[in-house]
């Protein structure tokens, strides 16, 4: 998950502003996005 977010932030030219404490949020958000794509 960290690498996905690192690439995401880097590709948008945004400085890293997250840490380990944010990973659970990113995991849940990514899972919801994937499930939404599968449903469409």
C-alpha positions as CSV (number, residue, x, y, z in Angstrom):
1,X,0.0,0.0,0.0
2,X,2.8,2.4,0.8
3,X,4.3,2.0,-2.7
4,X,1.0,2.6,-4.3
5,X,0.5,5.8,-2.3
6,X,4.1,6.9,-2.9
7,X,3.7,6.5,-6.7
8,X,0.3,8.2,-6.5
9,X,1.7,11.3,-4.7
10,X,4.9,11.4,-6.7
11,X,3.0,11.2,-10.0
12,X,0.9,14.2,-9.0
13,X,4.0,16.2,-7.8
14,X,2.7,16.3,-4.2
15,X,5.1,15.9,-1.3
16,X,4.6,12.9,0.9
17,X,2.3,13.8,3.8
18,X,1.2,10.4,5.1
19,X,2.6,7.8,7.4
20,X,2.0,4.3,8.7
21,X,-1.0,5.6,10.7
22,X,-2.8,6.4,7.4
23,X,-2.4,3.0,5.8
24,X,-5.6,1.5,7.2
25,X,-7.6,4.4,5.7
26,X,-5.9,4.0,2.3
27,X,-6.5,0.2,2.3
28,X,-10.2,0.6,2.9
29,X,-10.5,3.4,0.4
30,X,-8.6,1.4,-2.3
31,X,-10.8,-1.7,-1.6
32,X,-13.9,0.4,-2.0
33,X,-12.6,1.8,-5.3
34,X,-11.8,-1.7,-6.7
35,X,-15.2,-3.0,-5.6
36,X,-17.0,-0.1,-7.2
37,X,-15.2,-0.7,-10.5
38,X,-16.2,-4.4,-10.4
39,X,-19.8,-3.5,-9.9
40,X,-20.0,-1.1,-12.9
